[in-house]
Amino acid sequence: MIVVDTNIIASMTFPTRHSPPVQALHERNPVWEAPLLWKSEFLNVISLYYRKKLIGYEDALNALTFAERLIGSREHMVPSKAVVEAIIRSTRPAYSCEFVVLAEQLGTRLVTYDKKLIEEFPELAITPEAYLKP
């Protein structure tokens, strides 16, 4: 079990330069957890891809279905007070801190490509490549 941020979910759903390590991450650890916020962020990714004409309507629906199956029922509400405490310990925005708080609560790692998150929460945040190292 790991917490993944929305960019990891997007790289699993859409082909990106990060897709190969993200797919390897999923093969190694397919139990992905995320705060409820992930879906709103993912819908923003879909809107960006759609508005740039990278995907059509059916592709958008298929991407959402795929991502929802990927996370399944492993969506979590995180306590707002804990998010505020994470905000105070860092320079990261509230939405990023939700992923941090979830990883802390579940006692697992947050897999992300957010360099500032990795820098500010090195005990929790890690890239897929670093996670995959033996």
Residue pairs with C-beta under 8 A, 6 or more apart in sequence:
1 29
1 31
1 32
1 33
1 106
1 108
2 25
2 29
2 31
2 32
2 33
2 103
2 108
2 109
2 110
2 111
2 131
3 32
3 33
3 34
3 99
3 102
3 103
3 106
3 108
3 109
3 110
3 111
4 32
4 33
4 34
4 110
4 111
4 112
5 34
5 38
5 96
5 99
5 110
5 111
5 112
5 113
5 114
5 117
6 34
6 38
6 41
6 42
6 45
7 18
7 112
7 113
7 114
8 18
8 22
8 25
8 32
8 111
8 112
8 113
8 128
9 32
9 34
9 38
9 42
9 67
9 70
9 71
10 16
10 42
10 45
10 67
11 18
11 19
11 22
12 19
12 22
12 23
12 26
12 67
12 70
13 42
13 63
13 66
13 67
13 70
14 45
14 49
14 55
14 63
18 113
18 128
21 127
21 128
21 129
21 132
22 128
24 128
24 132
25 111
25 128
25 131
25 132
26 32
26 70
28 131
28 132
29 131
31 74
32 70
32 71
32 74
33 71
33 74
33 75
33 76
33 102
33 106
33 108
34 71
34 74
34 75
34 76
34 99
34 102
35 75
35 76
35 77
35 78
35 98
35 99
35 101
35 102
36 75
36 76
36 77
36 78
37 95
37 98
38 71
38 75
39 67
39 68
39 75
41 95
42 64
42 67
43 64
46 55
46 60
46 63
46 64
49 55
49 59
49 60
49 63
50 56
50 57
50 60
55 63
76 102
76 105
76 106
78 98
78 101
78 102
78 105
79 101
82 101
82 104
82 105
83 94
83 97
83 98
83 101
86 92
86 97
86 100
86 101
86 104
87 93
87 94
87 97
89 120
90 97
90 100
90 120
90 121
91 116
91 120
92 100
92 114
92 116
92 117
92 120
96 114
96 117
99 110
99 112
99 117
100 110
100 117
100 121
100 124
100 125
102 110
103 109
103 110
103 124
103 125
104 124
109 124
109 125
109 126
109 131
110 117
110 121
110 124
110 125
110 126
111 125
111 126
111 127
111 128
111 131
112 118
112 125
112 126
112 127
113 127
113 128
114 125
117 125
118 125
118 126
118 127
